[in-house]
Amino acid sequence: MRRRTILGTAVLAVAAVAATAVLTTRGNTADAITTAAVNVVEYNLGDKAFTDKPDWDGVAELRAVVHYPKKMRGKLPVVVLLHGQQISCHTADEDNWTWPCPAGVKPYPSNRGYDYLARALAQDGFVVVAPAANGVNNFMGVAPQRARLINKHLALLQTLTDFTDPATGRRADVDFRGHLDLNRVGTMGHSVGGEGVFYEAAEANRGKLPAGVRIRGVVAIAATNSETFDTTVTKAKVAVLSAACWGSADQAFYRDAKIHHGTGGFLVKIAKANHNYFNTEWTKGPGPVDGDDTECRGAQGRPTAAQQQNLAVTYLRAFYAYALKDDKRGLPVLTGQNPVRGVTAEVESFG
């Protein structure tokens, strides 16, 4: 189960108005994203392909879904979207919450809960990788395991050629070799995944990145922060989308980066926002921790799941364009000058 951490007080915020376009040639809402220019493939090396001994006794899958532009020209920046803690198998039967999942029970598709975001980013010219972390969740892996799982995927992507079409299960004819610019990598971690991506990009751990990989942008969404690990990021731009109905512990990621002279950062404190609505799979279940996973269900005027997802699309398109492409056209959104419609948020920034 996800650890429920409710810290701090309610967030005061400025009123939101309709947002203008993030980029002059793109729309800014989730429903404006089409799939016409985007392909989707998967890779799966097995349910026990990832281990992290001697620190961790568990086993996990090496499986991911990849959204990418149909027309890949040259090297494209890469974004990794990491989900957080959830039951590992897609069933409400607690007896089947094991890893690997029992015969006939599918893994929980937590990594597919960001397809809406991956499509938008792929349309903007990013290759977007969403790893599954069900084994990590089952064996309660913490920030180091989540970071090393991402690193394993980044290393794999430099040589991997075996992909399948998730719609048909047939082998897909795609080769990312020569098309991935791993010197321009962005990461996003949701829930406990947020601590994982900040740990991975922290100055203390940058030497553990695969050869040729440079992380330039890190995002935490509705994240937890155990403060057990060094998560101080100083060499990449950072953004934190903090959901007020979940807690405020994740705001330490932003404060630490600012104190230690990071290269630029943004903190979005989202009033009355729900933790699970950023992941479409967690919004619908099954399981005891799905849907409206908050402590303020009765509060009036809360954003809907669609509105929170629209915020994620709008904000992260602007952020990764800025962090990975040095495209500053989305700065009015990043700084809160152009708020995103449907949500009330207070934005802080530095750099």
Number of C-alpha atoms within 10 A of each C-alpha: 14 15 10 13 16 15 13 11 10 15 18 14 15 13 13 16 13 11 19 19 19 27 19 10 8 14 15 23 23 20 13 10 18 12 15 10 15 20 18 23 22 21 20 16 12 12 18 14 13 22 19 15 10 6 10 15 10 19 22 25 22 24 22 23 23 24 25 26 22 16 10 15 10 9 18 24 21 26 27 23 28 29 29 27 21 26 25 26 26 19 18 13 10 11 8 17 19 17 22 21 19 13 7 6 13 13 22 23 18 26 23 22 20 21 20 21 25 28 27 29 27 27 23 19 21 28 28 28 28 27 25 28 32 32 27 25 26 21 16 16 23 19 24 19 25 26 24 21 25 27 18 15 20 22 17 13 16 17 12 13 15 15 21 19 16 15 9 8 11 11 14 17 11 13 13 16 13 13 16 20 19 23 17 21 26 29 28 25 26 26 27 28 29 32 32 34 31 29 25 31 29 22 16 14 17 16 11 13 19 18 12 12 17 18 24 22 29 28 29 29 25 31 28 30 22 13 12 9 15 16 26 24 29 20 20 24 26 32 28 26 27 28 27 26 26 26 26 23 18 27 21 17 27 27 16 15 24 21 10 12 14 20 18 19 26 23 27 24 25 26 22 25 31 28 27 25 24 28 25 21 20 23 19 13 16 17 18 12 16 18 20 19 19 22 16 15 13 8 9 8 12 20 19 15 20 16 20 26 22 24 24 21 26 29 25 23 26 24 29 30 24 19 22 22 13 10 14 15 15 23 18 16 23 28 19 21 12 18 25 28 20 20 25 24 27 19 20 16 16 17 10
